[in-house]
C-alpha cells in the first residue's frame, strides 16, 4: 500500500507544479457531457477520475473491496454520503487510488493502466468537467481564529491597548453563518444592498442610516473545514476525538459588506453583512492528505480550559495568496500568508462548538476566520490593507483599491509541499456584479 509520505510517481502525465499530485487526490462533484448529472470525481494532475464510472468497472469490487457495498456513493450529487462513511474509509480509498495510479505497483497497476476502454471512460480532461458545490451544507459556522487579523482590526476600532476582547484568548470566538449562500468557486457574487451610515457623517445632524448598495465590499481569506461524521444531540466532541469527525478542507472567502457590518453588528454580531455569499473551492482535500504538513499554532499565553487542551501540531503549514483582478485587465497578488497563523485549531473549534451538546452534521462547514500574518504584506482583507479605507492598495499598472469595485475578481490559492508531494487546493474565485 502506498504511504502518504513516499515520493509517488504515476503512469499518468502529471505536471510537477500541479496542485493535484498523486500525494493529494482531492474529491469533488463533477458533471460531464457524457454524464450531465452531478456525481463524484477526484482531481489528479490535469485530469479528473470519474468515480461513478470507476465504480462500474468489473474489477471495482475486488480492488476496492473495503467500499464495494457502498459503491453507489460515487453516483450521488454531493460528497455527503461518502463523507459519512468516516475517515478510515476516506483514507483507504485515497490510498488505493494512489496504488492504482502509481507506476510500478504490480498488485493494482493493471486494474486501469493498460485498459484503453476504461481509461477513456474514467480518466477525463479537467477542462471538460463542470465543477459543483462539493457538499450539501446544512450549517455554516465562521470562527475568528486568525489572531493577527483580530488584533489589526481591534487596533483600528479600539486602539492597541484594547485590541482584543477579554474572551479572545480563552475560547474560539465564532458566529453562525448562512449555509444557503455558500457557493462554489466561479459563482458570481452580487453586491449586496442594506442599511449603511453615510460617510463622512453630515455635520450637525444625527446619525441616520440609508438603504443603498454596499460601498465597502471586502473579501476575507479563510481556511474551511468540512465535517464527516456527526455527533448526537447532547454529546460533545473532545479535542482528541475531533480529528475523526473531519472529512477535509477547502479554501474559503467570507465576503463582507463592511459598511453594513459597522451599522448592524451591535449587539448580536454580523447578519446581512455576511449572509449574501461565501465562496469555497470545489475540491475537498482529505484530512489525511494534509497530515505531513502539521505544524504548531500561534502561542496562546492564556491557560485554556481543560476541554480545549490538545496536541501541539494541530494546524497546517499551507501557503496562501490572494490575487485581485480588475475588469480592465490589471492584476496583482496583494497578499501572501501562511495558514498556520491561527490561535485555535479546528479540533479546538469543534470541541468548543459542541461543548454544550450542539450536534454537528455531515457536510457542516466551519471557517477559520480571516488569516493574516504579522507583516504588512500578510493581510487577509482589504479592511486591513487599506487601514479601514484610509489608504490605497496597488493593483498593478497604476490601479488602486480601498474596497472592491464591480467587475473585480478575487482569486484565493493555497498549497503545501513541492514536486510530487505538492498538495494544493486549486482556486477559490469570485467576480463582483453590480447590485440590483
Buried (B, 14 or more C-beta within 10 A) or exposed (E): EBEBEEEBEBBBEBEEEBBBBBBBBBBBBBBBEEBEEBBBBBBBBBBBBBBBBBBBBEEBEEBBEEBEEBBEBBBBBBBBBBBBBBBEBBBBBBBBBBBBBBEEBEEBBEBBBEBEEBBEBBBBEBEEBEBBBBBBBBBBBBBBBBBBBBBBBBBBEEEEEEBBEEEBBBBBBBBEBBBEBBBBBBBEBBBBBBBBBBEEEEEEEEEEBEEBBBBBBBBBBBBBBBBBBBBEEEEBBBBEBBBBBBBBBBBBBBBBBBBBBBBBBEEEBBBBBBBBBBBBBBBBBBBBBBBBBBBEBBEBEEEBEEBBEBEEBBBBBBBBBBBBBBEEEBBBBBBBBBBBBBBBBBBBBBBBBBBEEBBBBBBBBBBBBBBBBEEEEBBBBBBBBBBBBEEEBBBBEEBEBBBBBBEBBBBBBBBBBEEBBBBBBBBBBBBBEEBE
